[in-house]
């Protein structure tokens, strides 16, 4: 017998029974193997045993704003955490102190003085700690495996309905980005609009609902926009000579780089192949910084650049050379090289799983085909068919309504980001 719980995070229904079931049915922390971390200095493995007497080690797995105050949820993996105890954050190399510990019971809370291995508590006073950070003692430093977050794939522009709420809106969005690492916002430099980005339509719907309910900010929104990426299709070399007078001072830098495409999902890499001795290390680091900045905005439509290998081949130095000149030269060299290497757009491809009755399998597949979907698998599970497909995100807008229409409301689906690929 397997317990099944129904609920909705959007409406905050059924969450409390689910949390109770986690406590009642899932294994005790004492029954699972010790978690492993690494020494932040040597890189050696460290086992965190679930014993109250061992050095404390905890992972911050969630941040929540509570009436304007930051509340950090901790999972204690070893040792005991006490109120007022100083902690070391090895990921950020900072020290913090726990001002208060709370044991959460759904929407109720109980103040406690300590928490031992296996406990989950909320801590107040950790101003610099973010989701995925490790807290330990400086004498027994350990770095637990951090939490990997997907980058946003969908954006919408919004504005406050009342102009006087603009600062309140920006402050509210800032607090929400602390709580949710998969949520981002920015102010568009060209239009001045506030643009929010998330993992899907439902994700942004929840954000907008919270703005209205929790922060009392009414907004107007534009249509959802897909967040694309850019990459290159070929290999090319480019030499950039930067020579200009800036702030009354002549500056010079010459940089030669080669860019080439990498496999999808392998990320960007910078390699220094320069073997000369004429350039100081700070000049070479400046080139790397310039390239890194250029990667954030591609040459086609300003989307981030991914999966590109950049190799520094040569530099030329004069008496008028400085760090700023090499940073600018690195940025210009990268942008011009990418343009010559055949820059192209990549769109997010979503992994979609649909559960539909046998009678509607043909309609579901036909609808996916109209959305340029690629059927990966079809599996019968009881009285329903499970269809797995890859579909461009740009073709998934309004899919909930369409699926209900073709299946008379009898099918459901889930969707998550898969990978980027060319349209």
Secondary structure, 3 states (H helix, E strand, C coil): CCCCCCCECCCCECHHHHHHHHHHHCCCHHHCCCEEEECCCCCCEEEECCCCCCCCEEEEEEEEEECCEEEEEEEEEECEEECCCEEEECCCCEEEECCEEEEEECCEEEEECEEECCCEEEEECCCCCCCCCEEECCCCCCEECCCCCCCCCEEEEEEECCHHHHHHHHHHHHHHHHHCCCCEEEECCCCCCEEEEECCHHHHHHHHHHHHHCCCCCEEECCCEECCEEEECCCEEEEEEEEEEECCEEEEEEEEEEEEECCCCCCCEEEECCCCCCCCHHHHHHHHHHHHHHCCCCCCCCCCECCEEEEEEEEECCCCCCHHHHHHHHHHHHHHHHHHCCEEEEEEEEEEEEEEEHHHHHHHHHHHHHCCCEEEEEEEECCEEEEEEEEEHHHCCCHHHHHHHHHCCCCEEEEEEEEEECC
